[in-house]
């Protein structure tokens, strides 16, 4: 799974994730290794303020320029080096941090016989966190590709990685890209 590696979080966006540039090569290598087994998620903001439920309304009051009705649709697209893998890779759009909220992803993965996930993308301490915790709750084996995740801040990234390694060490494995790719070749 590749989480939210979109232009929306690339340089030039109000939501730019500085680390995305450093992580792009590792994410691209991971996706290129098995594009037919890749699922991308895309964070899709609501059309307008009135479509943002609950505390999301407050969130978008701070970011009105990021509402879909005001946003150039190009910003929603995957980064070019990733988009070229669709298809065979699949894309799941989501309106919130977690890709599990409506059940589509879980149903798709289960119907495809998938029980283990290698997770990459951004942000380590927001959407990746929501993805990982949901996957754990649903019983998936979770392998976080440690050098293929990124965040807006070192502090947030480091705190999330510490949480994954120390508090969830029985349910979440963290491994660098080279180790993940090597295990795929061996399998």
C-alpha positions in Angstrom: 0.0 0.0 0.0 1.2 3.4 -0.9 -0.5 6.1 1.2 -1.3 9.6 -0.3 1.8 10.2 -2.5 0.0 12.9 -4.4 0.8 16.3 -5.8 -1.4 17.6 -3.0 1.6 17.0 -0.7 4.4 17.8 -3.1 6.4 21.0 -3.2 4.3 24.1 -4.1 1.2 22.9 -2.2 0.1 24.6 1.0 0.1 21.0 2.4 3.6 20.2 1.1 5.4 17.5 3.0 9.1 18.4 2.8 10.3 14.8 3.2 8.3 13.7 0.3 11.2 14.5 -2.1 13.6 12.3 -0.1 11.1 9.4 0.1 10.0 9.5 -3.6 12.8 7.2 -4.9 12.2 4.5 -2.3 8.4 4.6 -2.8 8.9 4.4 -6.6 11.2 1.5 -6.3 8.8 -0.4 -4.0 5.9 0.2 -6.4 7.9 -0.7 -9.5 8.8 -4.0 -7.9 5.1 -5.2 -7.8 2.8 -2.7 -9.4 0.1 -5.4 -9.9 0.0 -5.8 -6.1 0.0 -2.1 -5.3 -2.9 -0.2 -3.9 -2.6 3.6 -3.8 -4.7 5.7 -1.5 -5.5 9.3 -2.4 -6.7 11.9 0.1 -9.6 13.7 -1.5 -10.9 16.8 0.3 -14.7 17.6 0.2 -16.1 19.8 -2.6 -17.1 22.6 -0.2 -17.2 23.6 3.4 -20.7 22.3 3.9 -19.7 18.8 2.9 -17.1 18.6 5.7 -18.7 16.7 8.6 -18.0 17.3 12.3 -14.5 18.6 13.2 -13.5 18.4 9.5 -15.6 21.6 9.1 -13.3 23.3 11.6 -10.2 21.8 9.8 -11.3 23.1 6.4 -12.1 26.5 7.8 -8.4 26.8 8.3 -7.6 25.4 4.8 -10.5 26.7 2.6 -8.1 26.8 -0.4 -7.8 23.0 -0.2 -11.5 22.3 -0.7 -12.0 20.4 -3.9 -14.3 23.2 -5.3 -11.3 25.6 -5.1 -8.5 23.2 -5.9 -6.9 22.5 -9.3 -7.8 18.8 -9.9 -4.2 18.2 -10.9 -3.2 18.5 -7.2 -5.3 15.3 -6.4 -3.3 13.1 -8.8 -0.6 10.7 -7.8 3.0 11.8 -8.3 3.9 11.1 -11.9 6.4 8.3 -11.3 3.7 6.5 -9.4 0.7 7.3 -11.6 2.3 5.5 -14.5 1.7 2.2 -12.7 -2.1 2.6 -12.7 -3.2 0.1 -13.9 -2.3 -2.5 -12.9 -2.0 -0.8 -9.5 -5.3 0.2 -8.0 -6.4 3.5 -6.5 -8.7 3.9 -3.5 -9.9 7.5 -2.8 -10.7 8.5 0.8 -12.1 11.6 2.4 -10.4 11.1 5.8 -7.1 10.0 7.1 -8.1 6.3 7.3 -8.6 4.2 4.1 -10.7 1.7 6.1 -13.7 4.0 6.9 -16.2 2.7 4.3 -15.0 -1.0 4.1 -14.2 -1.0 0.4 -10.4 -1.5 0.9 -10.9 -4.3 3.4 -13.4 -6.1 1.1 -11.1 -5.8 -1.9 -8.0 -7.0 0.0 -9.8 -10.0 1.5 -11.4 -11.0 -1.8 -7.9 -10.9 -3.3 -6.6 -13.1 -0.6 -4.3 -10.5 0.8 -3.4 -10.8 4.5 -0.1 -8.9 4.7 0.6 -5.3 3.8 3.8 -3.4 3.1 3.1 0.2 3.8 4.8 3.3 2.4 3.8 6.9 1.8 2.9 9.9 4.0 2.5 11.1 6.5 4.1 8.7 9.0 2.2 10.3 11.9 -1.2 11.0 10.3 -2.5 9.0 7.3 0.1 6.2 7.6 -0.7 6.0 11.3 -4.5 5.7 10.5 -3.8 3.1 7.9 -1.5 1.0 10.1 -3.7 1.0 13.1 -6.8 0.1 11.0 -4.8 -2.7 9.4 -3.8 -4.0 12.8 -7.4 -3.9 14.0 -8.5 -5.9 11.0 -5.8 -8.5 11.6 -3.4 -7.8 8.7 0.3 -8.5 9.0 1.8 -5.0 8.7 5.3 -4.2 7.5 6.1 -0.5 7.5 8.8 0.2 4.9 10.8 2.5 7.2 12.7 4.5 4.5 9.6 4.8 2.3 7.5 6.8 4.7 7.6 10.5 5.3 6.2 13.3 7.4 6.1 17.1 7.7 8.3 17.1 10.7 11.2 15.1 12.1 9.6 15.2 15.5 6.2 13.7 14.3 8.0 11.1 12.1 10.3 10.1 14.9 7.5 9.9 17.5 5.4 7.7 15.2 8.3 5.4 14.3 9.0 5.0 18.1 5.4 4.2 18.7 5.4 1.6 15.9 8.6 -0.1 17.1 8.0 0.0 20.8 4.3 0.0 21.5 3.2 -2.1 18.6 6.2 -4.3 18.1 4.1 -7.5 18.2 1.8 -6.2 15.5 3.9 -3.9 13.3 7.2 -4.8 11.7 9.5 -2.0 10.4 12.0 -2.9 7.7 14.0 -0.8 5.2 13.3 -1.0 1.5 16.2 -3.2 0.7 15.1 -5.8 3.2 11.5 -5.8 2.0 12.6 -6.1 -1.7 15.0 -8.9 -0.7 12.2 -10.8 1.0 10.0 -10.5 -2.0 12.7 -11.9 -4.3 13.3 -14.8 -1.9 9.5 -15.6 -1.8 
